[in-house]
Amino acid sequence: MSVVAGRYLVTFPGRVGCHAPQRRIVVYALGIQGPHGHDLYADDSGRLQVEIAADGTVLPVGTDLAGALSHAEPLA
């Protein structure tokens, strides 16, 4: 069952080979769908936009993070 939340915590991996910590960013619903047909979310600045699939997979939109494996967890 899919969870649709108003905000999610999105986790992106750190830089490869340097044991950097993961980037964790809170994103908020924009109330529209993105190019892949999923709900569109953005961070506070609006620069990071992502779609979040029903299984929690994050699909970055218009960023260089397109190949990054990331996951979203709903926040209360």
C-alpha positions in Angstrom: 0.0 0.0 0.0 1.4 3.4 -0.9 1.7 6.3 1.6 1.1 9.8 0.4 2.5 12.3 2.8 2.9 16.1 2.8 6.6 15.8 3.5 9.3 13.2 3.2 12.9 12.7 4.4 14.9 12.0 1.3 18.3 10.3 1.7 21.1 10.6 -0.9 24.4 8.6 -0.7 27.6 10.4 0.2 30.4 10.8 -2.3 31.8 7.5 -3.5 35.1 6.4 -2.0 35.3 8.9 0.8 33.0 7.5 3.4 31.1 10.8 3.4 27.8 10.8 5.4 24.5 10.6 3.5 22.7 13.8 2.6 19.3 14.0 4.3 16.8 16.6 3.0 13.2 17.2 3.9 11.0 17.8 0.9 7.4 19.1 0.8 4.5 18.3 -1.6 3.9 20.8 -4.4 0.4 19.5 -5.2 1.3 18.6 -8.8 2.7 15.6 -10.7 6.1 15.4 -12.1 7.2 14.2 -15.6 7.2 10.5 -14.5 3.6 10.8 -13.2 4.4 10.7 -9.5 3.7 13.4 -6.9 6.3 16.2 -7.1 8.1 17.4 -3.9 10.7 20.2 -3.4 13.1 21.3 -0.6 12.8 24.6 1.2 14.8 26.4 -1.5 12.9 24.9 -4.4 16.2 23.9 -6.1 15.8 20.2 -5.4 12.7 18.7 -6.9 12.0 15.0 -6.8 9.2 12.6 -7.5 8.5 9.9 -5.0 7.1 6.6 -6.2 4.7 4.4 -4.1 7.6 2.2 -3.0 9.7 5.2 -1.7 12.0 5.4 -4.6 13.1 8.9 -5.3 13.3 10.2 -8.9 15.2 13.5 -9.0 13.9 16.0 -11.5 16.2 18.4 -13.4 19.3 17.8 -11.2 22.7 16.0 -11.5 21.4 13.5 -8.9 19.6 11.5 -11.6 21.8 8.4 -11.2 21.9 8.5 -7.4 20.1 5.7 -5.5 17.9 7.4 -2.9 14.9 6.6 -0.7 12.2 8.6 0.9 10.5 8.1 4.3 7.2 9.8 5.1 7.3 12.3 8.0 4.4 12.9 10.3 
